[in-house]
Amino acid sequence: MTKRAASLVRDRLSPVWLFGAAAFLLAALGAWWLVYISQAISAQREMMSTILEKQAEVHALRLHADAAKPGPVLDDPHLEIVRMPGRVSPLAHRVGDGFAVTGVAQVPGVLVVQPTEASERSADERYARKRKMVLGEGSLLIGLLVTVVWMLWRLVRTESRFRREMQDFLGRVTHEMKTPLAGIKAVLQTIHAGRMPPEQLKELTSMALREAEREEHLIQNLLLAQRMRMPDQRLAHDRVDVSMLLARFVQRRQATAPVDGVHGQIAESLVTIGDSTAIWTILENLADNAQKYGARRVDVRGSVEDRWIHVQLLDDGIGFAPELAEELFKPFARAQGATTHASGTGLGLSLSRALAERMGGKLTAQSDGDNKGARFSLRLARAPDLIPS
């Protein structure tokens, strides 16, 4: 096993053992507490029985059989004098000599002093209430302890997963920012050294501009993602001509798109109330995502239906399994089947959906399966003054 594999196993098992031991210790503590308190209550019950028995014994010694009469003991309401045969308590003592009569055959006419039935019943009820209270509180305590351990376990797992995702994300961001800079630097160095052939000047400077736009788009995504994390940050609430925005977007992407490129089919009078920068960012992310995953052609369509504007980007890329549509919008998610050289930070689609929802819209994805292309649909509210009555 390599050092990296051993370190990975250790990092994954350490939290498991730690919280497993914590859960076991807490469960043992809760069980011990239940047993200890139950034994303490049982001891109290036995002590109460002993006190009542001693009181009965003392009164039995003080009384004379000739003078005693069946009925309650005057100076102790918890005791009574009973003539055999009758209900004889296990705590009863014979009048005159104080002998215990437990286990002895009843002798007719003999008087005994014993706790009243009400006193014994009251002690039993009090004992039962305490046991129920302890069981209830103990169960609640163990439940709370287990819940706390479970919540801590989930927190540690989430933190560990987030740390791994962030490490992967930072690695991808570093690569994404370094690659365009390397291309731009190479072009500038070639021009500066005077080794640039005149016939290649336009092509290479265009490439450098595309790389600069790619860098700018990445930085804009990172800044917007940071803004979205702040609750007091709000998007603009302006009147946006979506038709014009889509036309400008298609024109710009046509100049840089590979192979079949980007094509538009856009209706007029698509106007919404929102943030033009956010809408542009969503379009850029969707187009980049399509080209990143094998699309040779991207169709941009804009239409209106009642009070909604529908913007669709259809591509002929690798697509995805229909059941994975929602997974694509999770932060740092990447489509299954993507090639290892596919670039990106895994943040674009998640950010795009968050931007759409902040503007009161919705962003969804559809595909008929692998290698069957993808269809991303952005729905935005139409400007109120354009909604037909």
N, C-alpha and C positions, 0 to 999 in steps of 0.2 A: 504494500500500500504506500503510495507516495505521500510526501509530507502535506501536500495540499489536500489530498483526500482525507488524510488523518485529521487535519485541522478542521475540515468541513464536518466530518462525523462528530468530532469533539464539540464544535459549536452548536450542532443540532441536538446532541444528546445531553449536553450540560443543562439546558433549561428543563428538559424532560425529567432528568434525575432530580434536579433541584425542586421542582414543583411536585413531583411524585413524592419525594421525602416530606415536603411541607404538608401535602394533603394527608399523608399517613400519620404524621405527628399530630396534626389538628384533629383528625378523626379519633386517634388514641386519646388525646386530651379530652375531647368531648365525651367519649365513652367512660373514661376514668371519672370525669366530673359527675356523670349520671350515676355511676355506681357508688361513688363516695357520698353524694347527697342522699341517694336512696337508703344507704346504710345508716346515715345520720338520722333520717326520719324514722327508720325502723327502730333505732336505738331510743329515740324520743318516745315512740309508742310503747316500747318495753318499759322505759322508765316511768311513764305515766301509769301503766298497769301495776308496776311494783309499788308506786306511791299509794294507789288506791287499795292494793292488797294490804299494805302495812297499816293504813288507816283503819281498814276493816279489822285487822288483827288487834290493834290497840283498843278499839271500842269493844271488841269481843272479850278482851281481858278485863276491861273496866266494868262490864255489865254482869249482873247476877242472873242466873237462869230463872230464879223464882220471881224476880222483880221485872224482868224484861217482858215486853209485849210486842207482838208483830206490828210493823209499821215503820215509818221513817225515823231515823236517828235525829233527835231534836237539835243537837249542836253540829250536825254535818249533813247538809241536804243531799250530798252525793251517796250517802249510805242508807241502807234499810235493814230491818230485822225481819227475817222470814222463818216460818215454821215448816219443817219438813213434814211430809213430802211436798214439793213445789219446784218452782224454778230456782235452781241453785247455781250461782255463778262459780266459775273456776277459781275466783278470787275469794270465795267465802271462807269464814272462820267461825268455829263453834263458840257460842256464848258461854262464858264462865271460865274456860281454860284457853281459848284462843287457838285451838288446834285447827289446822287446815282440813277441810272436808273434801278436797278434790280427790276423785278416784275412790271414795269410800261410799259404800251403799247407804242410801238415805234411811235414817232411823225416824220413824214417825214421832212427832212431838218435840224433836230437838230443834232449838232455835239457833240460827246462824246470822252473822252480820256480813253483808256483802254490798258491793256497789250497786246502785239502782240500775235498772235496765236502761233508763234514759242516759245516765252518765256513761255507761259502756258504749251505747250507740253513738253518743256525741263524740267520744274519743275515737271510735272507728271512722266516723264521718270526717272528722278533722284530719285523721291520718290519710284517708283516701283522697281528700282535697289536696293535701300537700303532695302526695305522690303524683296526682294528675298535673299539678302545677309544675313540679320538677320535670316530669316527662315532656310537658308542653314547652317549657322554657329550654330544656335541654335539646329537644328536637329543633327548636327555632335557632338556638345557638349553633348547633352543628350545621344546620342549613345555611346560616349566615357565613360561617367559616368556609364551608365548601364553595359558596357563591363568591366570596372574596378571592379564594384561591383560583377559582375558574376565571374570574375577571382579570386577575393578575396574569394568569397563563395566557389568556387571549391578548392582553396588552403586550406581553413580552413577544408573543408570536407575531403580532402586528408590527411591533417595533423592529423585530429581526427581519421580517419581510420587507418593511419599508427601507431599512438600511441596505439590504441587498439590492432593492430596486433603485435606490438613489446611487449606489456605487455603479450599477450598470448604466443608469441614466447619465451620470457625470462622465463616465467613459465615452458614451455615445455623443454627448454634447461636445466634449473635448475634440473628438474625432471630426464631428460635423463642422466645428468652427476652424479646425486646423486645415482641413482639406481645401476649402475655398481660398483661404489665405495663401496656401502653398501655390495654388494655381495662379492667383493674382500676382504673387511675388515673382514667379517664374516668368510671366509675361513682361512685367516691369523690368526685370533684370535683362531680359533679351532686348527690349527696346533701348534700355540705357546703354548696353554694350554695343549697340548699332548692328546687331546680327539679325535683325528682323527683316525677312524678305518683304518687299513692298506688296507683293500679291497676297501675302498671308496676314498683313497688318490688320485689315478689317475683321477677318475671321477670328484672329486671336484676341483682339481688343473686345470683340463681341462676347467671346468666351469669358474674358475677365469681368465684363459687366454682368454676365449671368451669374458668375460666382459671387460677385459683390452683392447682387440682389438676393442670392441664396443666403448669404451671411446676414444680410439685413432682415430677411424674413425669419431666420432662426432667432435673432436677437429680439425681434418684435414678439414672437411667440413666447419667449422666456419672460419678457416684461409684462405681457398680458396675463400670463399664468400667475405671475406674482401679484398683479393687481386683483385678479379674481380671488385670491386668498384673503384679501382685506375686505371686511364687511362694509367699510365706509366708502369704498371705491365704487363709483357708478359709471355706467356707459352713457354716452351722449344720447340725447332724445331729440334728434333732429329729423327734418324731412329729407328722405333719401330717395333719389330717382334710381331705382334698382335696374331699370332698363338701360339707362346710360352707364351705370356701374358695370353691368354684365358685358355690355358692348366693349367698353374700355378694357375689361379683363380679358375677353376673348382676343382682342386685337394685340394686347401685350403678350399673351401666352403663345399666339400664333408665330410670333417672331422668334421664340426660343424653343418651342415644342419640337421633339424629335419625330421623325417618320410622318404619320398621317396628321399629327398635330391636334389642335383644339378647334372645334367648330361650334358656332352659335345658332340657336333658333329661339329668338327672344321676342316676346310680345311687347307692345307699347303700353305706356301708362302704368308701369309697375312702380308704384310709389308706396313707401312704408315710413313709419316713424321709428327711427333706431339710430345706430351708430355705423357710419359708413366704413370706418376703419375696421370695426369688428366684422362686418359683412365681407369686406375685402380679405381679411385674414382667414375667414372660413373658406372662401373660394380658393385662396392660395393653398391652404392645407389640403383641401379635397383634391385639387389638381395635382399637387405634389405627391399625395398618397397614391393616386391613380398611376402616375408615371413611375413611381418608385416600385410598384408591384406589377410591372409588365405591360401597362397600357400603351398601345401604339396610337390609339385615337380616343379622344375625350369629347363628348357632345355636351354642350351646355344649353339647357332649355329653361326658358322663363315663361310662365303663364300665370293667369289669374283665374280664381274660381270663388265667386261670392266675395267674402271678406278676407280671403287668404291669397297671398302670393306664393307660388310654388316654383322653386328653383331646383333643377335636377342636373346632376353631373353623371353621365353614363360612360363607362369605359369598357374596354375589351381586355382587361388584365386577368390576373390569375383567379379573381373572385374569392369566394369563401363559402363554407358550409352554411346554409340558412340559419341553423340554430346558434351560430356564433356571432350573429349580427350585433347583439348587445355587448358582447365581450370586446369588440373593437373599440368601444368608447371608454373603456377603463384606462386610467393613466398607465403609461408605459407598456400598453398591450401592443403586440405585433401580430400580423396575420399569419396563420399557420400556412406553411408552404412557401413562405417568403424565402428568397435566396439569401445566402449568408452575406452577400455583399450589399444587400438592400440597406440603404442609409436611413437615417431618421432617428428621432429621440423617443418615439412612442408617446408623444405628448399632443400631437396635432389634433387628432380626432376628439380626444377628451376635452381639449380646450375649445374646439369648435362647437361641440354640443353645449358646453357651459355658456359660451357667448350667445348662442341661439336662444337658450332658455332665459338668459338675462334680458333679452330683447322681447320676451314673450312669444318666442317661436319654438320650433322643434326641428331636430336634425335626426334622421333615421338612415339606416343602411339596408340594402336588400341585395341578394344574389341568388342565382339558381343553382350554384354549386361551384366546385373547383373548375378553373379554366373556362368559366362562363361569364366573366366580367362582373362588374359591381355597379350598383345604382345608389347614389347618395341623394337624399331629398331634403331640402331646406324649406321649411314653411315659415313665412313671416306674415304678420298682420298687415292688411292693406290700410293705407291712410284713410281715416274716417270719412273725409269729404269725397272720396271716390267710391265708397261702398254704395251700390244701388239700393234705393229705398224700396 
